[in-house]
Amino acid sequence: MKPFLSFLVLLLTLTGCMPSEKSRSVDDSLAIATHNPTAEEVLDQSPDADLFQFNGFVYLNAREVEWVQQSEWTIGSKVGTIAERYRSSFPFEEGMATRLPVGTELYESRERAATILIAKADGKQICYLKMVEG
C-alpha cells in the first residue's frame, strides 16, 4: 500500500505542475499578436489612411501627431521613391502608397532618421511616422 500511495502522490504532483492547454494557448496567442502593424491591418481599422510601406515598415501620415507637427524637421538623405499606388483589390507591397503619387521622393529626417520619413509631393513636405509595436 505504501508504494502505491507514494506513486499516487508523485503522479498528482507532476500532473499539478504541468501547464494546462488553456494557459499554453494564451501564451502562444500573445507571442503571435506582438508584431509591427501591416498596411492591411492599418487599412482594416482606417480605410482612408494615408500611408506607405518602405523597408518592410508601414509609415503613416503624421499630420495629427502633435509632437511631430510642433517640431522642425530637416530633410536628410534621399532613401527611396513611391513605386506604385495601392488598389484595394491587390495585396499591399513594398513601395506602395495609398495617397502619395508614384514617383514621390522619400527622405529621412536628420533629427529622427529611424522613425520619421519626409515625402516631397506637389511642392509640399509631408512627415510620415514609422509604425512599430512597442
Chimera marker file (.cmm) of the C-alpha trace (Angstrom):
<marker_set name="trace">
<marker id="1" x="0.000" y="0.000" z="0.000" r="1" g="1" b="0" radius="0.5"/>
<marker id="2" x="2.850" y="2.372" z="0.835" r="1" g="1" b="0" radius="0.5"/>
<marker id="3" x="4.452" y="2.158" z="-2.662" r="1" g="1" b="0" radius="0.5"/>
<marker id="4" x="1.035" y="2.788" z="-4.231" r="1" g="1" b="0" radius="0.5"/>
<marker id="5" x="0.496" y="5.959" z="-2.133" r="1" g="1" b="0" radius="0.5"/>
<marker id="6" x="3.989" y="7.196" z="-2.958" r="1" g="1" b="0" radius="0.5"/>
<marker id="7" x="3.320" y="6.648" z="-6.655" r="1" g="1" b="0" radius="0.5"/>
<marker id="8" x="-0.060" y="8.420" z="-6.403" r="1" g="1" b="0" radius="0.5"/>
<marker id="9" x="1.469" y="11.458" z="-4.628" r="1" g="1" b="0" radius="0.5"/>
<marker id="10" x="4.231" y="11.642" z="-7.249" r="1" g="1" b="0" radius="0.5"/>
<marker id="11" x="1.705" y="11.382" z="-10.086" r="1" g="1" b="0" radius="0.5"/>
<marker id="12" x="-0.513" y="14.128" z="-8.617" r="1" g="1" b="0" radius="0.5"/>
<marker id="13" x="2.482" y="16.397" z="-8.038" r="1" g="1" b="0" radius="0.5"/>
<marker id="14" x="3.718" y="16.023" z="-11.613" r="1" g="1" b="0" radius="0.5"/>
<marker id="15" x="0.244" y="16.487" z="-13.069" r="1" g="1" b="0" radius="0.5"/>
<marker id="16" x="-0.398" y="19.604" z="-10.982" r="1" g="1" b="0" radius="0.5"/>
<marker id="17" x="2.862" y="21.235" z="-12.075" r="1" g="1" b="0" radius="0.5"/>
<marker id="18" x="2.277" y="20.802" z="-15.809" r="1" g="1" b="0" radius="0.5"/>
<marker id="19" x="0.859" y="23.815" z="-17.681" r="1" g="1" b="0" radius="0.5"/>
<marker id="20" x="-2.664" y="23.322" z="-18.911" r="1" g="1" b="0" radius="0.5"/>
<marker id="21" x="-3.597" y="23.520" z="-22.598" r="1" g="1" b="0" radius="0.5"/>
<marker id="22" x="-5.543" y="26.691" z="-21.863" r="1" g="1" b="0" radius="0.5"/>
<marker id="23" x="-2.577" y="28.531" z="-20.344" r="1" g="1" b="0" radius="0.5"/>
<marker id="24" x="-0.293" y="27.406" z="-23.182" r="1" g="1" b="0" radius="0.5"/>
<marker id="25" x="-2.681" y="28.660" z="-25.858" r="1" g="1" b="0" radius="0.5"/>
<marker id="26" x="-2.980" y="32.051" z="-24.143" r="1" g="1" b="0" radius="0.5"/>
<marker id="27" x="0.811" y="32.402" z="-24.050" r="1" g="1" b="0" radius="0.5"/>
<marker id="28" x="1.084" y="31.370" z="-27.707" r="1" g="1" b="0" radius="0.5"/>
<marker id="29" x="-1.534" y="33.891" z="-28.819" r="1" g="1" b="0" radius="0.5"/>
<marker id="30" x="0.264" y="36.683" z="-27.003" r="1" g="1" b="0" radius="0.5"/>
<marker id="31" x="3.506" y="35.833" z="-28.770" r="1" g="1" b="0" radius="0.5"/>
<marker id="32" x="1.786" y="35.842" z="-32.158" r="1" g="1" b="0" radius="0.5"/>
<marker id="33" x="-0.089" y="39.105" z="-31.531" r="1" g="1" b="0" radius="0.5"/>
<marker id="34" x="3.055" y="41.146" z="-30.870" r="1" g="1" b="0" radius="0.5"/>
<marker id="35" x="4.358" y="42.435" z="-34.206" r="1" g="1" b="0" radius="0.5"/>
<marker id="36" x="4.684" y="45.619" z="-36.202" r="1" g="1" b="0" radius="0.5"/>
<marker id="37" x="1.399" y="46.568" z="-37.869" r="1" g="1" b="0" radius="0.5"/>
<marker id="38" x="0.944" y="45.683" z="-41.528" r="1" g="1" b="0" radius="0.5"/>
<marker id="39" x="-0.602" y="48.022" z="-44.078" r="1" g="1" b="0" radius="0.5"/>
<marker id="40" x="-3.610" y="45.716" z="-44.319" r="1" g="1" b="0" radius="0.5"/>
<marker id="41" x="-4.159" y="45.871" z="-40.541" r="1" g="1" b="0" radius="0.5"/>
<marker id="42" x="-4.000" y="49.677" z="-40.542" r="1" g="1" b="0" radius="0.5"/>
<marker id="43" x="-6.367" y="49.886" z="-43.525" r="1" g="1" b="0" radius="0.5"/>
<marker id="44" x="-8.811" y="47.471" z="-41.866" r="1" g="1" b="0" radius="0.5"/>
<marker id="45" x="-9.047" y="49.912" z="-38.944" r="1" g="1" b="0" radius="0.5"/>
<marker id="46" x="-8.906" y="53.082" z="-41.048" r="1" g="1" b="0" radius="0.5"/>
<marker id="47" x="-9.702" y="52.527" z="-44.756" r="1" g="1" b="0" radius="0.5"/>
<marker id="48" x="-8.857" y="56.143" z="-45.677" r="1" g="1" b="0" radius="0.5"/>
<marker id="49" x="-5.408" y="56.123" z="-44.017" r="1" g="1" b="0" radius="0.5"/>
<marker id="50" x="-2.597" y="57.984" z="-45.769" r="1" g="1" b="0" radius="0.5"/>
<marker id="51" x="0.321" y="55.538" z="-45.583" r="1" g="1" b="0" radius="0.5"/>
<marker id="52" x="3.094" y="53.809" z="-47.477" r="1" g="1" b="0" radius="0.5"/>
<marker id="53" x="5.338" y="50.790" z="-46.979" r="1" g="1" b="0" radius="0.5"/>
<marker id="54" x="9.124" y="51.205" z="-47.033" r="1" g="1" b="0" radius="0.5"/>
<marker id="55" x="11.842" y="48.737" z="-45.969" r="1" g="1" b="0" radius="0.5"/>
<marker id="56" x="9.216" y="46.420" z="-44.507" r="1" g="1" b="0" radius="0.5"/>
<marker id="57" x="7.642" y="49.078" z="-42.263" r="1" g="1" b="0" radius="0.5"/>
<marker id="58" x="4.401" y="50.999" z="-42.571" r="1" g="1" b="0" radius="0.5"/>
<marker id="59" x="4.674" y="54.795" z="-42.378" r="1" g="1" b="0" radius="0.5"/>
<marker id="60" x="1.539" y="56.776" z="-41.505" r="1" g="1" b="0" radius="0.5"/>
<marker id="61" x="0.922" y="60.460" z="-42.251" r="1" g="1" b="0" radius="0.5"/>
<marker id="62" x="1.726" y="62.341" z="-39.044" r="1" g="1" b="0" radius="0.5"/>
<marker id="63" x="-0.460" y="65.411" z="-39.633" r="1" g="1" b="0" radius="0.5"/>
<marker id="64" x="-2.459" y="64.642" z="-36.473" r="1" g="1" b="0" radius="0.5"/>
<marker id="65" x="0.507" y="63.710" z="-34.276" r="1" g="1" b="0" radius="0.5"/>
<marker id="66" x="1.059" y="66.790" z="-32.144" r="1" g="1" b="0" radius="0.5"/>
<marker id="67" x="4.738" y="66.329" z="-31.274" r="1" g="1" b="0" radius="0.5"/>
<marker id="68" x="5.603" y="65.760" z="-34.941" r="1" g="1" b="0" radius="0.5"/>
<marker id="69" x="3.712" y="68.868" z="-36.062" r="1" g="1" b="0" radius="0.5"/>
<marker id="70" x="5.274" y="71.037" z="-33.349" r="1" g="1" b="0" radius="0.5"/>
<marker id="71" x="8.830" y="70.093" z="-34.346" r="1" g="1" b="0" radius="0.5"/>
<marker id="72" x="11.082" y="71.398" z="-37.103" r="1" g="1" b="0" radius="0.5"/>
<marker id="73" x="12.299" y="68.669" z="-39.463" r="1" g="1" b="0" radius="0.5"/>
<marker id="74" x="15.361" y="68.908" z="-41.678" r="1" g="1" b="0" radius="0.5"/>
<marker id="75" x="15.462" y="66.814" z="-44.833" r="1" g="1" b="0" radius="0.5"/>
<marker id="76" x="18.354" y="64.376" z="-44.889" r="1" g="1" b="0" radius="0.5"/>
<marker id="77" x="19.382" y="61.810" z="-47.483" r="1" g="1" b="0" radius="0.5"/>
<marker id="78" x="17.023" y="60.506" z="-50.137" r="1" g="1" b="0" radius="0.5"/>
<marker id="79" x="16.117" y="56.918" z="-49.230" r="1" g="1" b="0" radius="0.5"/>
<marker id="80" x="13.544" y="55.900" z="-51.802" r="1" g="1" b="0" radius="0.5"/>
<marker id="81" x="10.640" y="56.634" z="-54.106" r="1" g="1" b="0" radius="0.5"/>
<marker id="82" x="7.000" y="55.595" z="-54.172" r="1" g="1" b="0" radius="0.5"/>
<marker id="83" x="6.785" y="52.947" z="-56.885" r="1" g="1" b="0" radius="0.5"/>
<marker id="84" x="3.075" y="52.165" z="-57.043" r="1" g="1" b="0" radius="0.5"/>
<marker id="85" x="-0.331" y="53.393" z="-55.911" r="1" g="1" b="0" radius="0.5"/>
<marker id="86" x="-2.291" y="50.931" z="-53.792" r="1" g="1" b="0" radius="0.5"/>
<marker id="87" x="-5.501" y="49.440" z="-55.185" r="1" g="1" b="0" radius="0.5"/>
<marker id="88" x="-7.723" y="47.569" z="-52.743" r="1" g="1" b="0" radius="0.5"/>
<marker id="89" x="-8.066" y="44.517" z="-54.967" r="1" g="1" b="0" radius="0.5"/>
<marker id="90" x="-4.314" y="43.781" z="-54.720" r="1" g="1" b="0" radius="0.5"/>
<marker id="91" x="-2.021" y="42.958" z="-51.784" r="1" g="1" b="0" radius="0.5"/>
<marker id="92" x="-0.127" y="45.868" z="-50.257" r="1" g="1" b="0" radius="0.5"/>
<marker id="93" x="3.541" y="45.634" z="-51.240" r="1" g="1" b="0" radius="0.5"/>
<marker id="94" x="6.864" y="47.368" z="-50.681" r="1" g="1" b="0" radius="0.5"/>
<marker id="95" x="6.968" y="50.835" z="-52.266" r="1" g="1" b="0" radius="0.5"/>
<marker id="96" x="3.178" y="51.229" z="-52.403" r="1" g="1" b="0" radius="0.5"/>
<marker id="97" x="1.283" y="54.235" z="-51.063" r="1" g="1" b="0" radius="0.5"/>
<marker id="98" x="-2.400" y="54.901" z="-50.542" r="1" g="1" b="0" radius="0.5"/>
<marker id="99" x="-2.337" y="58.613" z="-51.408" r="1" g="1" b="0" radius="0.5"/>
<marker id="100" x="1.141" y="59.718" z="-52.473" r="1" g="1" b="0" radius="0.5"/>
<marker id="101" x="1.626" y="59.785" z="-56.242" r="1" g="1" b="0" radius="0.5"/>
<marker id="102" x="4.038" y="57.410" z="-57.980" r="1" g="1" b="0" radius="0.5"/>
<marker id="103" x="7.484" y="59.000" z="-58.118" r="1" g="1" b="0" radius="0.5"/>
<marker id="104" x="7.185" y="60.809" z="-54.779" r="1" g="1" b="0" radius="0.5"/>
<marker id="105" x="10.660" y="61.023" z="-53.260" r="1" g="1" b="0" radius="0.5"/>
<marker id="106" x="11.218" y="59.884" z="-49.679" r="1" g="1" b="0" radius="0.5"/>
<marker id="107" x="13.861" y="61.404" z="-47.411" r="1" g="1" b="0" radius="0.5"/>
<marker id="108" x="14.975" y="60.605" z="-43.895" r="1" g="1" b="0" radius="0.5"/>
<marker id="109" x="14.764" y="63.378" z="-41.338" r="1" g="1" b="0" radius="0.5"/>
<marker id="110" x="18.090" y="64.420" z="-39.840" r="1" g="1" b="0" radius="0.5"/>
<marker id="111" x="16.591" y="64.658" z="-36.370" r="1" g="1" b="0" radius="0.5"/>
<marker id="112" x="14.889" y="61.225" z="-36.284" r="1" g="1" b="0" radius="0.5"/>
<marker id="113" x="16.064" y="59.205" z="-39.261" r="1" g="1" b="0" radius="0.5"/>
<marker id="114" x="14.896" y="55.939" z="-37.683" r="1" g="1" b="0" radius="0.5"/>
<marker id="115" x="11.262" y="56.987" z="-37.178" r="1" g="1" b="0" radius="0.5"/>
<marker id="116" x="10.357" y="59.927" z="-39.456" r="1" g="1" b="0" radius="0.5"/>
<marker id="117" x="10.440" y="59.961" z="-43.254" r="1" g="1" b="0" radius="0.5"/>
<marker id="118" x="9.621" y="63.086" z="-45.227" r="1" g="1" b="0" radius="0.5"/>
<marker id="119" x="7.806" y="62.817" z="-48.557" r="1" g="1" b="0" radius="0.5"/>
<marker id="120" x="8.193" y="65.588" z="-51.126" r="1" g="1" b="0" radius="0.5"/>
<marker id="121" x="4.956" y="65.686" z="-53.115" r="1" g="1" b="0" radius="0.5"/>
<marker id="122" x="3.330" y="68.508" z="-55.075" r="1" g="1" b="0" radius="0.5"/>
<marker id="123" x="5.808" y="71.047" z="-53.681" r="1" g="1" b="0" radius="0.5"/>
<marker id="124" x="4.993" y="70.096" z="-50.082" r="1" g="1" b="0" radius="0.5"/>
<marker id="125" x="6.945" y="68.264" z="-47.411" r="1" g="1" b="0" radius="0.5"/>
<marker id="126" x="4.848" y="65.699" z="-45.544" r="1" g="1" b="0" radius="0.5"/>
<marker id="127" x="6.068" y="63.887" z="-42.425" r="1" g="1" b="0" radius="0.5"/>
<marker id="128" x="5.328" y="60.185" z="-42.020" r="1" g="1" b="0" radius="0.5"/>
<marker id="129" x="5.802" y="58.272" z="-38.782" r="1" g="1" b="0" radius="0.5"/>
<marker id="130" x="7.070" y="54.669" z="-38.722" r="1" g="1" b="0" radius="0.5"/>
<marker id="131" x="4.504" y="52.324" z="-37.173" r="1" g="1" b="0" radius="0.5"/>
<marker id="132" x="6.214" y="49.942" z="-34.762" r="1" g="1" b="0" radius="0.5"/>
<marker id="133" x="4.923" y="47.724" z="-31.966" r="1" g="1" b="0" radius="0.5"/>
<marker id="134" x="6.077" y="48.749" z="-28.577" r="1" g="1" b="0" radius="0.5"/>
<link id1="1" id2="2" r="1" g="1" b="0" radius="0.2"/>
<link id1="2" id2="3" r="1" g="1" b="0" radius="0.2"/>
<link id1="3" id2="4" r="1" g="1" b="0" radius="0.2"/>
<link id1="4" id2="5" r="1" g="1" b="0" radius="0.2"/>
<link id1="5" id2="6" r="1" g="1" b="0" radius="0.2"/>
<link id1="6" id2="7" r="1" g="1" b="0" radius="0.2"/>
<link id1="7" id2="8" r="1" g="1" b="0" radius="0.2"/>
<link id1="8" id2="9" r="1" g="1" b="0" radius="0.2"/>
<link id1="9" id2="10" r="1" g="1" b="0" radius="0.2"/>
<link id1="10" id2="11" r="1" g="1" b="0" radius="0.2"/>
<link id1="11" id2="12" r="1" g="1" b="0" radius="0.2"/>
<link id1="12" id2="13" r="1" g="1" b="0" radius="0.2"/>
<link id1="13" id2="14" r="1" g="1" b="0" radius="0.2"/>
<link id1="14" id2="15" r="1" g="1" b="0" radius="0.2"/>
<link id1="15" id2="16" r="1" g="1" b="0" radius="0.2"/>
<link id1="16" id2="17" r="1" g="1" b="0" radius="0.2"/>
<link id1="17" id2="18" r="1" g="1" b="0" radius="0.2"/>
<link id1="18" id2="19" r="1" g="1" b="0" radius="0.2"/>
<link id1="19" id2="20" r="1" g="1" b="0" radius="0.2"/>
<link id1="20" id2="21" r="1" g="1" b="0" radius="0.2"/>
<link id1="21" id2="22" r="1" g="1" b="0" radius="0.2"/>
<link id1="22" id2="23" r="1" g="1" b="0" radius="0.2"/>
<link id1="23" id2="24" r="1" g="1" b="0" radius="0.2"/>
<link id1="24" id2="25" r="1" g="1" b="0" radius="0.2"/>
<link id1="25" id2="26" r="1" g="1" b="0" radius="0.2"/>
<link id1="26" id2="27" r="1" g="1" b="0" radius="0.2"/>
<link id1="27" id2="28" r="1" g="1" b="0" radius="0.2"/>
<link id1="28" id2="29" r="1" g="1" b="0" radius="0.2"/>
<link id1="29" id2="30" r="1" g="1" b="0" radius="0.2"/>
<link id1="30" id2="31" r="1" g="1" b="0" radius="0.2"/>
<link id1="31" id2="32" r="1" g="1" b="0" radius="0.2"/>
<link id1="32" id2="33" r="1" g="1" b="0" radius="0.2"/>
<link id1="33" id2="34" r="1" g="1" b="0" radius="0.2"/>
<link id1="34" id2="35" r="1" g="1" b="0" radius="0.2"/>
<link id1="35" id2="36" r="1" g="1" b="0" radius="0.2"/>
<link id1="36" id2="37" r="1" g="1" b="0" radius="0.2"/>
<link id1="37" id2="38" r="1" g="1" b="0" radius="0.2"/>
<link id1="38" id2="39" r="1" g="1" b="0" radius="0.2"/>
<link id1="39" id2="40" r="1" g="1" b="0" radius="0.2"/>
<link id1="40" id2="41" r="1" g="1" b="0" radius="0.2"/>
<link id1="41" id2="42" r="1" g="1" b="0" radius="0.2"/>
<link id1="42" id2="43" r="1" g="1" b="0" radius="0.2"/>
<link id1="43" id2="44" r="1" g="1" b="0" radius="0.2"/>
<link id1="44" id2="45" r="1" g="1" b="0" radius="0.2"/>
<link id1="45" id2="46" r="1" g="1" b="0" radius="0.2"/>
<link id1="46" id2="47" r="1" g="1" b="0" radius="0.2"/>
<link id1="47" id2="48" r="1" g="1" b="0" radius="0.2"/>
<link id1="48" id2="49" r="1" g="1" b="0" radius="0.2"/>
<link id1="49" id2="50" r="1" g="1" b="0" radius="0.2"/>
<link id1="50" id2="51" r="1" g="1" b="0" radius="0.2"/>
<link id1="51" id2="52" r="1" g="1" b="0" radius="0.2"/>
<link id1="52" id2="53" r="1" g="1" b="0" radius="0.2"/>
<link id1="53" id2="54" r="1" g="1" b="0" radius="0.2"/>
<link id1="54" id2="55" r="1" g="1" b="0" radius="0.2"/>
<link id1="55" id2="56" r="1" g="1" b="0" radius="0.2"/>
<link id1="56" id2="57" r="1" g="1" b="0" radius="0.2"/>
<link id1="57" id2="58" r="1" g="1" b="0" radius="0.2"/>
<link id1="58" id2="59" r="1" g="1" b="0" radius="0.2"/>
<link id1="59" id2="60" r="1" g="1" b="0" radius="0.2"/>
<link id1="60" id2="61" r="1" g="1" b="0" radius="0.2"/>
<link id1="61" id2="62" r="1" g="1" b="0" radius="0.2"/>
<link id1="62" id2="63" r="1" g="1" b="0" radius="0.2"/>
<link id1="63" id2="64" r="1" g="1" b="0" radius="0.2"/>
<link id1="64" id2="65" r="1" g="1" b="0" radius="0.2"/>
<link id1="65" id2="66" r="1" g="1" b="0" radius="0.2"/>
<link id1="66" id2="67" r="1" g="1" b="0" radius="0.2"/>
<link id1="67" id2="68" r="1" g="1" b="0" radius="0.2"/>
<link id1="68" id2="69" r="1" g="1" b="0" radius="0.2"/>
<link id1="69" id2="70" r="1" g="1" b="0" radius="0.2"/>
<link id1="70" id2="71" r="1" g="1" b="0" radius="0.2"/>
<link id1="71" id2="72" r="1" g="1" b="0" radius="0.2"/>
<link id1="72" id2="73" r="1" g="1" b="0" radius="0.2"/>
<link id1="73" id2="74" r="1" g="1" b="0" radius="0.2"/>
<link id1="74" id2="75" r="1" g="1" b="0" radius="0.2"/>
<link id1="75" id2="76" r="1" g="1" b="0" radius="0.2"/>
<link id1="76" id2="77" r="1" g="1" b="0" radius="0.2"/>
<link id1="77" id2="78" r="1" g="1" b="0" radius="0.2"/>
<link id1="78" id2="79" r="1" g="1" b="0" radius="0.2"/>
<link id1="79" id2="80" r="1" g="1" b="0" radius="0.2"/>
<link id1="80" id2="81" r="1" g="1" b="0" radius="0.2"/>
<link id1="81" id2="82" r="1" g="1" b="0" radius="0.2"/>
<link id1="82" id2="83" r="1" g="1" b="0" radius="0.2"/>
<link id1="83" id2="84" r="1" g="1" b="0" radius="0.2"/>
<link id1="84" id2="85" r="1" g="1" b="0" radius="0.2"/>
<link id1="85" id2="86" r="1" g="1" b="0" radius="0.2"/>
<link id1="86" id2="87" r="1" g="1" b="0" radius="0.2"/>
<link id1="87" id2="88" r="1" g="1" b="0" radius="0.2"/>
<link id1="88" id2="89" r="1" g="1" b="0" radius="0.2"/>
<link id1="89" id2="90" r="1" g="1" b="0" radius="0.2"/>
<link id1="90" id2="91" r="1" g="1" b="0" radius="0.2"/>
<link id1="91" id2="92" r="1" g="1" b="0" radius="0.2"/>
<link id1="92" id2="93" r="1" g="1" b="0" radius="0.2"/>
<link id1="93" id2="94" r="1" g="1" b="0" radius="0.2"/>
<link id1="94" id2="95" r="1" g="1" b="0" radius="0.2"/>
<link id1="95" id2="96" r="1" g="1" b="0" radius="0.2"/>
<link id1="96" id2="97" r="1" g="1" b="0" radius="0.2"/>
<link id1="97" id2="98" r="1" g="1" b="0" radius="0.2"/>
<link id1="98" id2="99" r="1" g="1" b="0" radius="0.2"/>
<link id1="99" id2="100" r="1" g="1" b="0" radius="0.2"/>
<link id1="100" id2="101" r="1" g="1" b="0" radius="0.2"/>
<link id1="101" id2="102" r="1" g="1" b="0" radius="0.2"/>
<link id1="102" id2="103" r="1" g="1" b="0" radius="0.2"/>
<link id1="103" id2="104" r="1" g="1" b="0" radius="0.2"/>
<link id1="104" id2="105" r="1" g="1" b="0" radius="0.2"/>
<link id1="105" id2="106" r="1" g="1" b="0" radius="0.2"/>
<link id1="106" id2="107" r="1" g="1" b="0" radius="0.2"/>
<link id1="107" id2="108" r="1" g="1" b="0" radius="0.2"/>
<link id1="108" id2="109" r="1" g="1" b="0" radius="0.2"/>
<link id1="109" id2="110" r="1" g="1" b="0" radius="0.2"/>
<link id1="110" id2="111" r="1" g="1" b="0" radius="0.2"/>
<link id1="111" id2="112" r="1" g="1" b="0" radius="0.2"/>
<link id1="112" id2="113" r="1" g="1" b="0" radius="0.2"/>
<link id1="113" id2="114" r="1" g="1" b="0" radius="0.2"/>
<link id1="114" id2="115" r="1" g="1" b="0" radius="0.2"/>
<link id1="115" id2="116" r="1" g="1" b="0" radius="0.2"/>
<link id1="116" id2="117" r="1" g="1" b="0" radius="0.2"/>
<link id1="117" id2="118" r="1" g="1" b="0" radius="0.2"/>
<link id1="118" id2="119" r="1" g="1" b="0" radius="0.2"/>
<link id1="119" id2="120" r="1" g="1" b="0" radius="0.2"/>
<link id1="120" id2="121" r="1" g="1" b="0" radius="0.2"/>
<link id1="121" id2="122" r="1" g="1" b="0" radius="0.2"/>
<link id1="122" id2="123" r="1" g="1" b="0" radius="0.2"/>
<link id1="123" id2="124" r="1" g="1" b="0" radius="0.2"/>
<link id1="124" id2="125" r="1" g="1" b="0" radius="0.2"/>
<link id1="125" id2="126" r="1" g="1" b="0" radius="0.2"/>
<link id1="126" id2="127" r="1" g="1" b="0" radius="0.2"/>
<link id1="127" id2="128" r="1" g="1" b="0" radius="0.2"/>
<link id1="128" id2="129" r="1" g="1" b="0" radius="0.2"/>
<link id1="129" id2="130" r="1" g="1" b="0" radius="0.2"/>
<link id1="130" id2="131" r="1" g="1" b="0" radius="0.2"/>
<link id1="131" id2="132" r="1" g="1" b="0" radius="0.2"/>
<link id1="132" id2="133" r="1" g="1" b="0" radius="0.2"/>
<link id1="133" id2="134" r="1" g="1" b="0" radius="0.2"/>
</marker_set>
